[in-house]
């Protein structure tokens, strides 16, 4: 990761009024620097509620590619196994289930899914 002065000297957080999303982006930057990654690395601190603001920050700061990890779930390990077998992640989808929705028990739950294609 190339050094980004405003992330290093704290002016980025000052300009963003130390929002939760800005703090998460800085932590992702620090993690990338620590491990020598060219991409920001978002780990277990990433929450759905922060994604819209984080996405805006990433766009404004010119980050087009990021890495997301999560040690709290085996999903990344499962995706890595499929990757080793020649599959690549190509997108997201919505999947209907037979389970009742938490908000409205009369409706069925719709969950997010990841689409993989074998290359």
C-alpha positions as CSV (number, residue, x, y, z in Angstrom):
1,X,0.0,0.0,0.0
2,X,1.4,3.4,-1.0
3,X,1.6,5.9,1.9
4,X,-1.3,8.3,2.0
5,X,-0.3,11.4,3.9
6,X,-3.7,12.5,5.1
7,X,-4.3,9.0,6.5
8,X,-0.8,9.0,8.2
9,X,-1.0,12.4,9.8
10,X,-4.6,12.3,10.9
11,X,-6.0,15.1,8.7
12,X,-8.4,12.7,7.0
13,X,-10.2,11.8,10.2
14,X,-10.3,15.5,11.2
15,X,-11.9,16.4,7.9
16,X,-14.4,13.5,8.3
17,X,-15.2,14.5,11.9
18,X,-14.0,11.1,13.0
19,X,-17.1,9.3,11.8
20,X,-17.4,5.6,12.4
21,X,-17.1,4.9,8.7
22,X,-14.0,7.1,8.4
23,X,-12.3,5.3,11.3
24,X,-13.1,1.9,9.7
25,X,-11.5,3.1,6.4
26,X,-8.4,4.3,8.3
27,X,-8.1,1.0,10.1
28,X,-8.4,-0.8,6.7
29,X,-5.6,1.4,5.4
30,X,-3.4,0.6,8.5
31,X,-4.1,-3.1,8.1
32,X,-3.1,-2.9,4.4
33,X,0.1,-1.1,5.3
34,X,0.9,-3.6,8.1
35,X,0.6,-6.6,5.8
36,X,1.9,-5.0,2.6
37,X,-1.3,-5.2,0.6
38,X,-2.1,-3.0,-2.4
39,X,-5.8,-3.0,-1.4
40,X,-7.5,-1.7,1.8
41,X,-8.2,-4.6,4.0
42,X,-11.6,-4.5,5.8
43,X,-11.9,-7.1,8.5
44,X,-14.3,-7.9,11.3
45,X,-15.0,-4.2,12.0
46,X,-17.1,-3.8,8.8
47,X,-20.9,-3.5,9.4
48,X,-23.8,-3.2,7.0
49,X,-24.8,0.1,8.5
50,X,-21.4,1.7,7.6
51,X,-21.3,0.4,3.9
52,X,-23.0,3.4,2.3
53,X,-20.7,6.0,3.9
54,X,-17.6,3.8,3.5
55,X,-18.5,3.4,-0.2
56,X,-18.8,7.2,-0.6
57,X,-15.4,7.6,1.1
58,X,-13.8,5.0,-1.1
59,X,-15.2,6.6,-4.2
60,X,-14.0,10.1,-3.1
61,X,-10.6,8.8,-2.2
62,X,-10.2,6.8,-5.5
63,X,-10.2,3.3,-4.1
64,X,-11.7,1.0,-6.8
65,X,-10.6,-2.3,-5.4
66,X,-10.7,-3.5,-1.8
67,X,-10.3,-6.7,0.2
68,X,-12.9,-7.9,2.7
69,X,-12.0,-10.6,5.3
70,X,-13.9,-12.0,8.2
71,X,-12.4,-14.3,10.7
72,X,-15.8,-14.7,12.5
73,X,-17.3,-16.9,9.8
74,X,-16.1,-19.7,7.6
75,X,-17.6,-18.1,4.5
76,X,-14.1,-16.8,3.4
77,X,-12.6,-20.3,3.9
78,X,-15.4,-21.9,1.9
79,X,-15.0,-19.3,-1.0
80,X,-11.3,-20.0,-0.9
81,X,-11.9,-23.7,-1.3
82,X,-14.1,-23.1,-4.3
83,X,-11.5,-20.7,-5.7
84,X,-8.9,-23.5,-5.5
85,X,-11.3,-25.7,-7.5
86,X,-11.5,-23.1,-10.3
87,X,-14.5,-21.0,-9.3
88,X,-14.5,-17.2,-9.1
89,X,-16.9,-14.8,-7.4
90,X,-18.8,-12.8,-10.1
91,X,-21.6,-11.1,-8.2
92,X,-24.3,-11.1,-5.7
93,X,-27.9,-12.3,-5.8
94,X,-31.1,-12.5,-3.7
95,X,-32.4,-15.9,-2.7
96,X,-35.9,-16.7,-1.5
97,X,-36.2,-19.1,1.4
98,X,-39.0,-21.0,3.2
99,X,-38.2,-19.3,6.5
100,X,-40.5,-16.5,7.7
101,X,-39.2,-12.9,7.6
102,X,-38.1,-11.4,10.9
103,X,-40.0,-8.2,10.2
104,X,-43.1,-9.8,8.9
105,X,-43.7,-13.5,9.7
106,X,-46.3,-13.7,6.9
107,X,-43.6,-13.1,4.3
108,X,-40.7,-15.4,3.4
109,X,-37.2,-14.4,4.2
110,X,-35.0,-13.3,1.3
111,X,-31.2,-13.7,1.9
112,X,-28.1,-12.5,0.0
113,X,-26.1,-15.0,-2.0
114,X,-22.8,-15.0,-3.8
115,X,-22.6,-16.1,-7.4
116,X,-19.6,-18.3,-8.4
117,X,-18.6,-19.4,-11.9
118,X,-16.2,-22.1,-12.8
119,X,-13.4,-20.9,-15.1
